[in-house]
Amino acid sequence: HKIIQPKFSITANEINRTKTIISIANASCGYEKMLLNSLQFNLHAAERVAICGNNGCGKTTFIKAILNDPQVKKLGEWYVPNHDAIG
């Protein structure tokens, strides 16, 4: 039998670590009632973040707001990528 030797390479572009990926300022989000107020959040390329908190404090609502979930109401300045671009 024949042995197949794959020959390919994947190269990553240099990351611009100063590029802003998410920028949220003077913002609020929630449903009928705003759950999170006075939000200030910035995330730059190559940064990682962990979102921690008690049950029901708004962690999932915040992520849904970043993903532009139509059920979540947002106020303020939200610069977030298209949800198809988030991986």
N, C-alpha and C positions, 0 to 999 in steps of 0.2 A: 504494500500500500504506500501511497505518497504522503509525505509530511508537508503540510502547508505552513510556510513561514510568513506571517503577516509583516508587511513593511509599510509603516506609516508613522507619522509623528503628529502630535498635537502641541501647538505652541500657544501660550497665553500672551496677550498683549500686556505691555507694562501698564499697571494700574495707576491712574491719576488719583493719588490718595487725598487730594484736596477737593475732588469733585463731590458736590453735594448730591446725595441720592434722595434724601427725604428732608424737607424743611417745613416745620409746623410752628406758627407763631400766633400768639394772642388768640388761641383757638379753644373750642369746646366741641364735645361730641356726646351723643346719646340717642335716645329714642323719643318718646313723648316728653320726657324730662332729660335735660343734659346731665350726664353722669360724671363727665370729666370737664373741668373748667380751668382756665388760665394755663393751657398747655403751651409749652415751649419745648421743641424737640428737633434735633438735627442729627442726621446720620450721613457720614461721608463714606466714600468708597473704601473698601478693605476694613471698615470698622464692623464690629459685632456688638450686639446688645442683647441682654436678657431682661425680660419683663417679668417682674415678680410682684406678688401682692396677695392679699387675702381673697377668698372666694367672694365674688360679687362686687369687686372694687372697680371693674371696668377694663381689665386686661384684654379680654376678647373684643369688647366694643372698640377699643383703641385700634387693635389689629384690623378689625373689619372696616373701620374708618380709613385706615391707610390703604386698604384694598378697594376702597370706593364702593362698599356694600350699599346698595340703594336704600336699605332699611335704616341705616344709620344717618342721623342728621348731623351736619357739620357746620360750624360757624368759624370765622377767622380765616387765616391764611394757611392753606394746605398745598404744598408742592410735593406731590407724590408721583412715582412712576406709574405707567399703565400697569394694571394688575397682571397682564400677560408677560411683562418684563421682569416680574419678581420671581426669583427662584429659590 
